[in-house]
Structures are given as structure tokens and as C-alpha cells.
Amino acid sequence: GQAVFYYSGNDPLALKQQKQLRAQSDAIIKTTLGEPFYAAYQLNQDPLYRSSKAMAEQLGVAQKSVMSIYEINRATQAELDRIRKDINMTSDEKVEALSQTQVEQQQSLQQILGPEAFERWLQTHTSLH
């Protein structure tokens, strides 16, 4: 039961059992919560969504902006991952593409957050990097 649910090795049988247990668990949660709450539950399992939500709260922007922030962050992360894995790009090309992707993220966030919240985001974001 619980040992298999939290198993982190690579035994095929244990991994198959783990997948079945997770599917059963998800089905029970979905049935219990109902579709709308289950969708919210799934979103809240995503670390990128949780960080987008925390960012919105920290910056004091409207809760309705969370999904837009999340979509921007998710698209940015996917593009950064794609660039990093691209074997046809040189290191210099990757650096340029990564930088451009981050600029595009900032431009999109600026539109959603507005000038004051974006300035606060810039201050916290640049102090972390």
C-alpha cells in the first residue's frame, strides 16, 4: 500500500502498482470533489501554478490574474526547456534564445500586472538572480 505509493525506485512491477494506486487515488479524489473542484485540486498540485498564485498574492494583483500569470510562466518554462534540449543550437545561440524568452516573459507579465506591480516583481525577481 503506502510503501508502493511512495516508491521511488525503478522496479517495473512496483512502478506499475504505484501507477495503479495513483490512478485509483485520483479517481476517488475526482469522485469526491466533483469536476470543478478536482480541476482546481489538480492545478494546485502543479508547483508552477502554486508559485504563480503566490507571486500574484505577494504583488497584490487580482486573483483573476493568476491563470494568466500561470500560462505565461508555463509557456516560458516549456520554451526554456525546449531551448536547453535543442542539440542543433550552439551555446551562444542558446544563451541568446534563453535571454529573448525571458524578455518576452517580462513583456507579457508587464501587460498583465500593470506598471506598479510589474516594478515590484522586477525588484524581487532581479534580487533573486
C-alpha positions, -999 to +999 in steps of 0.1 A: +000+000+000+017+031+013+052+019+006+044+013-030+026+046-033+057+065-023+082+041-041+109+059-059+130+031-074+128+016-109+114-019-103+088-023-132+063-042-111+064-017-082+062+012-107+031-005-123+015-009-089+023+027-080+007+039-112-024+019-105-026+032-069-022+068-081-050+063-107-073+048-080-064+077-057-071+102-084-104+086-093-115+087-056-105+123-053-122+132-085-154+115-075-154+130-040-146+166-051-166+167-084-152+180-117-148+218-109-131+212-076-110+184-090-097+207-117-087+232-091-071+205-070-050+193-100-039+229-107-028+233-071-006+202-074+014+220-101+044+238-084+044+264-113+007+272-106+014+275-068+044+298-074+023+319-099-005+321-073+020+331-046+035+357-069+001+373-075-006+374-038+028+388-030+024+415-056-012+423-046-027+417-080-062+405-086-068+368-081-082+366-117-047+373-130-033+341-115-043+319-145-027+344-170+005+346-149+005+308-148+000+304-185+029+328-192+051+310-167+042+276-181+048+287-217+081+303-207+092+272-188+084+250-218+103+272-242+133+274-219+133+236-216+130+232-254+159+256-260+181+239-234+175+205-250+180+217-286+211+199-299+211+219-331+218+252-313+253+264-303+258+276-267+258+312-279+225+307-297+210+291-266+221+320-244+205+344-269+173+324-272+170+319-234+175+357-229+149+365-256+124+341-240+129+358-206+124+392-222+092+380-238+080+367-204+087+400-188+068+419-215+038+396-211+039+399-173+041+437-176+009+438-196-010+416-170+005+430-138+004+467-147+033+491-142+034+492-103+031+455-097+055+448-125+080+471-109+076+452-076+080+419-095+112+432-112+127+442-078+121+408-062+129+389-094+163+406-100+173+404-063+169+366-065+191+362-096 
